[in-house]
Amino acid sequence: SGQCMCGAVRFEAVDVGSELGICHCIMCQQWASGPFPAINVATVSFESEDNLTRFQSSAWAERGFCKVCGSNIFYRVVSDGSYDMCLGAFDDKSGFELRHEIFIDRKPDCYSFAGDHKRLTEAETMALYPEFTAP
């Protein structure tokens, strides 16, 4: 479970894995003001959905945020309905493990994440999703 900063949007996620992914694409950098750490969830339900704003950020995805405090909540692929929930919105952030970074060649040089995990370039990432166009 989790919430935005002000508590106006709460969520319950089902089948939450332990895999943390980080996106460095330009859109995520603009949206999150840096890297976008997220957890993919199978199902999520929202309380106070009237406080949730959905922004269609591309032909294939939308991003959700609290319309009261502006906290980012999720990235959602429209075609399959999958949600990548913002790590910071979870009440309990323990148990997650960084497993991959995508768009690594778009990452600014001023930071990096330690560890031995998958790091995919923009070309490698987009090759996994041929139905999408690069942001």
Summary of the structure (lengths in Angstrom):
residues: 135
radius of gyration: 14.5
end to end distance: 29.9
largest distance: 40.8
contacts: 373
relative contact order: 0.23
helix: 17%
strand: 44%
